[in-house]
């Protein structure tokens, strides 16, 4: 019996040791799987981050070209022409701009009234253009606005390259001229040098002109004097505002129609009076002729 007990104890002990070994190995495998899952997650996150970074780089809008000439056309309406022009001149001084060209026409007639029209070509420093445009909203009713941009980067770089080549040619001609001894050679080199200098000055002037157009935005403003400003109703305008604008327009056009009718009657009255007098005498003559026949 003692031998059987020993065998049983040995068997139980071996089973317990085997179970402990199996349990430890399974825990190690679980830990390995967890580590692998975490590594997979980390790799997935890193790849996702890389994809988002790439997508954000692709979504970025391309930069504006290096050399761009900007032109803005704005059309204004105003019922106070003199005040609007005065406010515009104050804005020009405020934002360090200048008027390149201006024209005011006093002979525009509409509905038997004389209206004025002003046209300005203004050069504004490109750093002040946004503040200048925001201040424009307070001096009149902007009806339309158009902005155009011209890329002159290639033209500018080509002109610079040509200028460098001309300057190198000038240096070479000057070097040859300093070494020339014959009068014929000196005359030829001086003639060639004068042509080179003329071309160099033209290229410099072209570069300065492009720089000026780039540094100063050109704004063309047309100010038209009107009797009533155009309503600026949009999708976001409330019904109440639209209703009030409709009533205002209806009263205005009724008043204008009545005024035009009265003016028309005034214009027609002399002709109608003459026609009525002629008709009166004709009718009397016809009646007399009829009585004489009877």
Phi, psi and omega in degrees: 000321180296322178296317179298322178296320179297316179298319180296318180296319179296319180294316180296321180295318180294322178296319180295319180295317179297320180294321177296319180296316180296319180296318179295320180294322179294322178296321179296320179296320179297318179297320178297317178296318180297318179297320180293322178297318179296321179294322178296317179297316180298318179294323178295319178296317180296319179294322178296318179297319179297319180295319179293322178296317179296318181294323179293325177293323180288327183285345180296134180289144179297146181290152177293145179305160186294318183241111183227134175258122184252133177231131182238129176249126181231135179247124183249152166239142178208148174259354179233082188298313183296317180295319179297318178295321178295317178296322179296317178297324177294321177295321179299318178291321183297319185262017174058038177260180176211156181269120178275326181202145178210152181206131178237125181251128184254008190247025178272120183248135177207131182053046176061026178229153180262125179241152180258153181222129181241141179231127182233138169248111188244137176254120185238134175304135187297337178285342182256002189294321182293316179293325178296316180295321180294325179286338180295332182297340184268357185251355180183181181261108181283119181266319181212154179213135180223132180239130178232144181233137180240121179277116181243022182298312181297315179300319181295314181292322177298318179295319177298318179297316178298321180296319178297319179296318180296320180295323176294318178298321179297317179298319180294317180295320178296322179294318178294323181294326179290336181262348184290145181239326180282145181294322180298316180295320180296318180296316180296317181293321178294322177296317178294323180294321179296321177295320180295316180296319179298315179293323179296317179295323177295318179294320177297318178296322178295319178294317178297322179294317178294318178300319180295318180291331179282317183287335180239118177287136178268122178241122178256116185246126176248116181252119181246130177278127181230164179276331179217135181286148177288135178292136180259053179288139179226186180296326183279353180292134182288161180296321179299318178295317178298321180296315179296319178297321179296318178296317179298317178295319181297315179296318182296313182290327175296316178298316180295320179295320179294317178298316180296324178294316179296317178296323178296318178296323178295318179295322185281335189307311181300318180293320179295323179295316179297315180297320180295319179295315179299317180297322181298313181291323178297316180297319179296318179296316180298321179295319178297317179297322180293319178294320180296323178293319180295000000 
